[in-house]
Amino acid sequence: MGEIVNLRRARRQRARTAAEAEAQANRARHGRTRAEREAERLEQVRARRALDGARKDEPRDA
């Protein structure tokens, strides 16, 4: 037979785990200085431009 599980306790534990994961994501997103956020934004812009610059377009006469 399987293990007996208290469903209320299991739901609470699952909610705590989800809340901790969300808190971790929020700390990573909002727990940075303005300079760090700006540096990341500039890096994303640079990467997007590099990717767009390397794009090969389809010939128009095809």
C-alpha positions in Angstrom: 0.0 0.0 0.0 1.1 3.6 -0.6 2.1 6.1 2.0 -0.6 8.1 3.7 -0.4 11.8 2.9 -2.1 14.6 4.6 -3.5 16.6 1.6 -3.8 19.9 3.5 -0.1 19.6 4.5 0.9 18.7 1.0 -1.0 21.6 -0.5 0.6 24.0 1.9 4.1 22.7 1.2 3.4 23.0 -2.6 2.3 26.6 -2.1 5.4 27.4 0.0 7.6 25.9 -2.7 5.9 27.9 -5.4 6.0 31.1 -3.4 9.7 30.6 -2.7 10.4 30.1 -6.5 8.5 33.3 -7.2 10.3 35.2 -4.5 13.7 34.0 -5.9 12.7 35.2 -9.4 11.6 38.6 -8.0 14.9 39.0 -6.1 16.8 38.3 -9.3 14.7 40.7 -11.3 14.4 43.6 -8.9 17.3 43.2 -6.6 19.8 44.9 -8.8 21.2 48.4 -9.0 20.2 50.8 -11.8 23.7 50.4 -13.4 23.3 46.6 -13.5 19.8 46.9 -15.1 21.1 49.4 -17.6 24.1 47.3 -18.5 21.8 44.3 -19.0 19.5 46.3 -21.2 22.4 47.6 -23.3 23.7 44.0 -23.7 20.3 42.8 -24.9 20.2 45.7 -27.4 23.7 44.9 -28.6 22.9 41.2 -29.0 19.7 41.9 -30.9 21.5 44.3 -33.3 24.3 41.7 -33.9 21.7 39.0 -34.6 19.8 41.3 -37.0 23.0 42.3 -38.7 23.9 38.6 -39.4 20.4 37.8 -40.8 20.3 36.6 -44.4 17.4 37.9 -46.3 15.6 36.0 -49.1 16.3 37.3 -52.6 13.4 39.4 -53.8 13.5 38.0 -57.4 13.0 34.4 -56.3 
